[in-house]
Amino acid sequence: MSEKCELSLKVGEYLTGGIPIKVRESGDGALVVIAHDGKKHFFTEDDVNTAIEALRNPPKAAPKRTRQAIEDSWSKAEPLLRGRSEATGNRPVRRRSPKPKNPLVGDQKSPPEPNPLGPEKGTK
């Protein structure tokens, strides 16, 4: 396979996200790609050039964290995981939402229930 054809396939794969079924180059630098899912995509010369640059200069991977860096981050987070503040050494106060007060709780008496037989004798 020629070098130009391989580059077209790689660009088509990069632009569509899968191995293309067919790739066709036009004279003005545009690319027509039939993607892995059967859809036809048209890419301009600018799209193709951007993809070629991205393939030639892949983004650098972030440096891996060393074991020492991981242990340092855990030692800083340990007081927080225990629920203690490093500055005061006290446990944080856990605030709860106030509960609605029941008017008939505690020393208060419940209201008298009405007598089903009528009012009591001797009361006015």
C-alpha positions in Angstrom: 0.0 0.0 0.0 1.4 3.4 -0.8 2.4 5.9 1.8 -0.3 8.4 0.7 -3.0 5.8 1.0 -1.9 4.7 4.4 -1.9 8.3 5.6 -5.4 8.7 4.2 -6.6 5.7 6.1 -5.0 6.9 9.3 -6.6 10.4 8.8 -10.0 8.8 8.1 -9.7 6.6 11.2 -8.7 9.6 13.3 -11.6 11.8 12.0 -14.4 9.2 12.2 -13.3 7.3 15.3 -13.1 3.9 13.7 -11.5 2.0 10.8 -13.1 3.4 7.6 -14.6 1.2 5.0 -13.5 3.4 2.1 -11.4 6.6 1.8 -11.3 8.8 -1.3 -9.2 11.9 -1.8 -10.3 14.7 -4.0 -8.0 17.0 -6.0 -8.4 20.0 -3.7 -7.1 18.1 -0.6 -10.5 17.2 0.8 -11.4 13.7 2.0 -14.5 11.6 1.6 -14.7 8.8 4.1 -17.2 6.0 4.5 -17.0 5.3 8.2 -17.1 2.1 10.1 -20.8 2.6 10.7 -21.6 3.1 7.0 -22.1 6.9 7.1 -20.4 9.1 4.5 -18.4 12.0 5.8 -16.9 14.9 3.9 -13.8 16.6 5.3 -12.3 19.9 4.0 -8.6 20.4 3.4 -8.4 22.3 6.7 -9.9 19.3 8.6 -7.4 17.0 7.0 -4.4 19.2 7.7 -5.5 19.5 11.4 -5.8 15.7 11.6 -2.4 15.2 10.0 -0.8 17.6 12.5 -2.5 15.8 15.4 -1.3 12.5 14.2 2.3 13.7 13.8 2.4 15.5 17.1 0.4 13.6 19.6 -0.4 15.3 22.9 2.1 14.5 25.7 0.8 12.3 28.5 0.8 13.8 31.9 3.7 12.6 34.0 3.0 9.8 36.3 2.9 10.4 40.0 5.7 8.9 42.0 5.0 6.8 45.1 6.4 9.5 47.3 4.0 12.1 45.9 1.1 9.8 46.5 2.2 9.1 50.1 2.6 12.9 50.7 -0.9 13.6 49.4 -2.3 10.9 51.7 -0.4 12.3 54.7 -1.9 15.7 54.1 -5.4 14.3 53.7 -5.3 12.0 56.7 -6.4 14.5 59.3 -9.4 15.4 57.1 -10.3 11.7 56.7 -10.3 11.3 60.5 -12.7 14.3 60.8 -10.3 16.5 62.7 -9.1 19.9 61.8 -5.3 20.3 61.8 -5.4 23.8 63.2 -7.7 23.1 66.2 -7.6 19.4 66.6 -11.3 19.4 67.3 -13.9 17.4 65.6 -16.1 19.5 63.3 -19.5 20.3 64.6 -22.2 18.4 62.8 -25.2 20.6 62.3 -28.6 19.1 62.0 -31.7 20.7 60.8 -34.1 21.7 63.6 -37.0 19.3 64.1 -40.5 20.7 64.2 -41.7 21.1 67.8 -44.7 19.2 68.9 -46.9 21.4 71.0 -48.0 18.5 73.2 -44.6 17.2 74.3 -43.2 17.4 77.8 -45.1 18.7 80.8 -48.0 19.8 78.8 -51.3 17.9 79.1 -53.1 16.8 76.1 -56.4 18.6 75.6 -59.4 16.8 77.2 -61.3 14.5 74.9 -65.0 15.2 74.6 -67.3 12.9 76.5 -69.4 10.9 74.1 -72.3 10.8 76.6 -72.5 14.6 76.9 -71.2 17.1 79.4 -70.2 16.0 82.8 -72.5 16.6 85.7 -71.5 19.3 88.1 -69.7 21.4 85.6 -71.2 24.6 84.3 
